[in-house]
Amino acid sequence: MQVLSYLIPISLFLGGVGLVAFVYTVRSDQYNDPEGDAQRILSGQYDDKPKV
């Protein structure tokens, strides 16, 4: 049962790190254009085989 005294603070710390990372990505506007990626992948402008 002593291992829980180590695991609980470690898990809370890692959860906090994940929360801080999520808040950072939201504040740096990384989720502004979700439709742009969807349209870009469907467009024929970009090709898997570039012309040399």
N, C-alpha and C positions, 0 to 999 in steps of 0.2 A: 504493500500500500504506500510505501514511501516514494515509489516511482511516480505516483500521481502528483506529489508535491513538486516534481520537476516538470512533468508533462503539461499540467494545466497552465502554468505561466508561459511555457514555451509556445503552446498553442494560442494563447491570448496574444502574445507578442507577434506571432506570424499572421494572425488574423488582423491585427492592427496594421502591420506592414502592407497587407493586401488592401485594406481599406484606404490607407494613405495613397497607394499606387493608383487605385481606382479614382479617388478624388482628384489626383494630379492629372489623370488623363481626361477627366471631365472638364476640368478648368483650363486645360490646354487645347480645348476644342477639337479633340480627335474624333468625336462622334457627330460632327456637324453635317456631314454629307453621306448618309448611308445609302441613298439612292444613286449617287454618282458611281460607286463601285459596281452596283448591279447593272447599270446602263453600260459601263465601260467594258465589262466582261462579255456582254452580248453584242457589242458593236463589231462590225467587220473591219474596222480600221486597224486593229492590231492582229497580227498574224503569227502563228507558231513558227512558220518558215519564212524568215525575213529574206527579201530579195537582195542578192549580193551584187 
